[in-house]
Amino acid sequence: MPDQADDNHGASGDPASSDTWWRTAVVYQVYIRSFADGNADGIGDIAGLRARIPHLAALGVDAIWVNPWYPSPQADAGYDVSDYRDIDPAYGTLEEADALIAECHAAGLRVFLDIVPNHTSSEHPWFQQALAGDASARERYLFRPGRGDDGELPPNDWHSNFGGPAWTRTTDPDGRPGDWYLHLFAPEQPDLDWDNPVVRAEFEDVLRFWFDRGVDGFRIDVAHGLAKEPGLPDAGEREPGAHHDEPHPAWDHDDVHDIYRAWRKIGDGYDPPRVFVAESWAPSNERLALYVRPDELHTAFQFDFLRAPFDAAVFRRVVDDARARAAEVGAPSTWVLSNHDVVRQVTRYARSQPDHMVESRWERLRWPSEEPDLERGRRRARAAALLVLALPGSVYLYQGEELGLEEVEDLPDERRQDPIWTQGGHTDPGRDGCRVPLPWGGSEPPYGFSPEGAAEPWLPQPTTWAGLTAAAQEDDPSSTLNLYRQALRLRRALLEEAASFQWIDSPPELLAFRRGDLECWLNTGDRPVPLPHGQVLLGSDPGSEGGLLPVDAAVWVVTM
Ligand code: BGC
């Protein structure tokens, strides 16, 4: 394939400038509940995050994205927001948020927040007013009469992403059974009606509220869900909660794009412009590209790596398809190996790999009979990190991946908090296993997550993490933490301005590409292979220096 225009450059071909920093940014996802606990209640908070800014600066990321920190009953770990303009007391105060933003900026880190526009909490004043019978408040949500003789059946056949029907019936103020309301997630997360201009105006104002405080951008939760097909028709046979790879009247409706055109204008009105990243599970990369057209959002997560087995041929297809579609609209790709909703990559790669993209939430790998080989999973995760960090575009890292943490699969059932576990009738363990509080130091739980004498962490940490703490990895040159640090440093020095991407011909079990003077080689086969000529700058496996590229390893080589 000939050299392609690099994703560092827009459709206009302008080189990356400070206003286009987001095209190549490495963004670190802070799952605040589990990052660091400053006030000793066993729950992460802003104070803990502020104290750990040096960790993020030393890692070398460009920005952080903080998961929802707003007041919330926490029915879905903060994705049920009851006030979009404040901070949950468990996490701190607005003043602390302001201080965090200022301190991040001083450390060279930009700050993204997470906006949750598809639904509010059922405790949000709007929904409470709606339940009390306020007609204009009801019009901000999707209340509908039920079907059946007495309205006893849900208005359509949609399923909640967390299991069960997507509708809950309300009781009228006079005590009689009333209408149903839509919730694509938990019943505590009623969906908003985005055809209502009041809803639009409210969220535009929320954006300005945070942009005025210095926030640099937003991750948009469920960005593909806001506009539903008019009339809310039945969906038919489509599997509930799958990866939205077939059209569904609840998801990815064309009307959603108007909302983001308006948001883009708001972001562009700031100096420097504020930016957006969409969480959009669109059914194809073609549909995903529509979200990142020049007058819409800047970036959208490319989620295919989350479903891809550790296989060079599959990885290559993922990269090719994503890049080709994004290039058509002049957008960069935004690579993700992990986040707070999926099984951590160390564990995904620790079992035998399917030969195809996994369709449902790694369910097949969740409670499998096969014992995970975590050492192998960790080797592969390190190799995959070198792959994505060498690709053109932007990369999101999920807290703890820089420590090589695995999914905690054996959490006691009574400690699980994810609504996927409860609402799904205890059939799916849910996402708590990737949300366990980070280990910072020390030899036993809470591993420095909380100050001494604190309450127990909100989810229990494994007793096996002493060797994975940030402190334990600090001085070990071959640790995963130092691999990420070196990769980020080299990426910044060598790749940000590199203007090319080119595949190198290689056997199917190898993935090899060149960017400028740098080559990235990945071996997913079952035999070591000779290393390419050149100087090895970085290897995911310390064995890479012996002239061979080991199995489950990647290297960065300079060939000048
Ligand atoms: C978030 C999830 C959340 C859901 C509902 C998502 O896609 O990433 O954590 O449960 O939206 O808000």
Residues whose N, C-alpha, C, O or C-beta is under 5 A from the ligand:
A	BS01	BGC	D76 Y79 F185 D221 V222 D341
